Amino acid sequence: MPIRWKSISAALAVAVAALGVAACSNSSDDKNEITVYNAQHESLTKEWVDAFTKETGIKVTLRQGGDTDLGNQLVAEGAASPADVFLTENSPAMALVENAGLFADLDKQTLDQVPAQFRPSTGKWTGIAARSTVFVYNKDKVAADQLPASLLDLAQPQWKGRWGAGVSGADFQAIVAGLLALKGEDATKAWLKGMKDNATAFPNNVATMKAVNSGQPDGGVIYHYYWYRDQANTKESSNNTALHYFKNQDPGAFVSVSGGGVLKSSKKQESAQKFLAFITGKTGQEILRDGDSMEYPVASGIAANPALPPLASLQAPAVDPSKLDAKKVTALMTEAGLL
Amino acid sequence: MALRTAVVAPRVGRPGPLVTTVALLLVAATFVPLGYIVSTIFSTGLHEAAHLVFRPRVGDLLRNTTGLVVVTVPICVVLGVGLAWVVERTNVPGAAWWGPVFAAPLAVPAFVNSYGWVSVFPTMHGLSAGVVISTMSYFPLVYLPAAATLRRLDPAVEESARALGSGPVAVFARIVLPQLRLAILGGGLLIALHLLAEYGAFVMIRFDTFTTAIFEQYQSSFAGPAGSMLAGVLVLCCLVLLAVEAGARGKARYARIGSGAPRAAARVALGPSVVPVLIALAAVVVGSIGVPMWTIVRWLRIGGAKVWDLTEIGTALGQTIGLAALAAVLTTLCAFPVAWIAVRATSAFARIVEGANYITSALPGIVIALAMVTVTIRWAPPLYQTVTMVVAAYVLMFLPRALVSVRAGLAQVPIGLEEVSRSLGKSGPVTFFRVTLRLTAPAAAAAGALVFVAVATELTATLLLAPSGTRTLAMRFWSLSGELDYAAAAPYALIMIVAAIPVTYLLFTQSRKAAGL
């Protein structure tokens, strides 16, 4: 009996100590440690972080989440945010944080590394990578001459029940934001209504592609690199499919810019700025090219992975990334019954 | 007043100020999520709130969610009771072996089960898929209490009925089934609440419920009003379930009067029907354990050695064990004062404490997490994204599970022993530690173990509340399977199942020993 009592009190002591340690460890003011709210793919950011820590000795803690939830979270946290850097897959969440006045100006060195078309004119954040919208289709279900000429065609009755998209994800919402910026609110509303009638909702791009591959539905709106990634690996989820690029400055040819910014509230400006300079620098962009992410590098003159069609050949419509409105898109999608 | 307390000998069992304070704090914390939702409704404005609630999407979700509950719960009841009857009351071969096997699915988290089924049937989706997967995950919640009740029933009543000319079917329907009512209602309620709260399993098969939609809203607008309104509807659904169960339970008594001498019932000879029965039992095992295990083994084989990233797995395992252990100890400790009041004090206060506890047990983790994120960010920023906060959420979410066990343990402590200790001059706390805690140690251990497993497989609250850098087993599994990297997710699934096996076995043996329902 006394032995059991001892072990109980030992367990209690450990628990209380753990609680104390954990409570203290949160408020780290160490300049050599930054917190990144990361909505980029975890594996890509980890490659960046490992190389960055190796080069500078600065440790990086990641908080993983989606574009929109982390963006909205930063707005809710305001000046009290524990985040130093914010990385996204798309632009709308960056615009959201920028509009709330939460970003610091980026170092000139960083901005100079990125061509003007891949960053907002304000210089409050920068593009770090890019991805193109594509229509993935099942080769047995859709003949090449039946392919939609425009993204807008997918709202037409002949596509009823035949396509899908990762509706709840930020990726798809960025495409809708592009549509909104290019065609205006009424056209977007009408298109979303057609989409509610025609499309199947999937949790994300990969699930959409996998479903199209198994023939249910015939096609889907996704980003290009999921397909190239699967092709480079087992082809298990893309065997029966091909990609259709809309081109011609169509809203469906929208190229989404992944963003990075430094929070004004960060007490570690120098380390945080260093991190973004690194990502957009030669080493960071080479990691993007050589890794298995298959996203497009946008800075420091690094060309894309040779498996991809060159970025310039995609005839993307021109959209100012800081004009993409995540809030409006969520509201419109909620109104259309998609969220 | 002061004089009276001085004169009266220290009464054992009356809750002291410490116990009362802790219980009061817990009750207050219970109402934080509920209060948060109500206050959002008002701050959003009733008009806007109504606009967010009465829209077609909410209709879709309501249809999906009620459809799921209405179809799944009866199937689980029929399956659970049927299996329990076959195992306990027939001469089916290997009865001793089937018992623990039908408890084993509890070790497989529902989202791992979903992953198993989706791997085998990639096009599985919607209501039918939701029903199959949740039935295979949750039927043991009816099976366990039903089997325990069947073992304890006094066969004399059934024999009398048979002597009076009733056939076996009539005996089952009129004598056995009514006595299983508490087991069926309690198990059914638990399953229904699980169905309302489940997130991962249904996202994986593209089946939208209130919980998945709340998470979607959280992802597209953090803690916006639309998500809170959905949470409000979800809470209402839970309260409706609680009311239905309480109404159906009634006030009839089920315990036998007088001591008597219960013996084991004679087992029904199955005869030739033993073959289809065995096939049915095997089918349930294949569906509930076979499919997920086969999938995991298959992905592990495909992934080979490279999916065993030991640093990542080690970190995730360490963080999971740390959080789960902390939550288990704290939750069990918090269960003591509440259980104490429930067992020893019969007052209006005790009823409030109990009632509040029912309400928490009905709140899905996503609602609690959503409330805590918003409350801490606004009013307690230092607690935001801390271990303290996520553990507090675990305590609120899983206190009811610990309570069931601790209360049963406490009820069996003879008050006389405590009175002897007090009369020998020992103080209240000393008596508690020397007498009460020792006698309730097994119950407390069971409670802690239950909470441990619940936390180790928890997903939504952890995703929303945990400090940056936290990657638990469930989080890693979720992010990898979300990228459809099923091979890399497999080790995490396996570790979660292995960790839950001892507790599942403990639950199984406890259910056989349980003294009353």
Interface residues (C-beta under 8 A of the other chain):
Chain A: M1 R4 W5 I8 A11 L12 V14 A15 A18 L19 A22 A23 N26 S27 T35 Y37 H41 E42 T61 L62 R63 Q64 G66 T68 D69 G71 N72 Q73 V75 A76 E77 A80 P82 A83 S168 G169 A170 Q173 T200 A201 F202 P203 N204 V206 A207 K210 A211 S214 Q216 S237 A326 K327 T330 M333 T334 G337 L338 L339
Chain B: R55 P56 R57 D60 P122 T123 V203 M204 R206 D208 A213 E216 Q217 Y218 Q219 S220 S221 F222 A223 G224 A226 G322 A325 L326 V329 L330 L333 T374 I377 P381 P382 Y384 Q385 T386 V387 T388 V391 F433 L437 R438 A441 P467 S468 G469 R471 M475 S479 G482 E483 L484
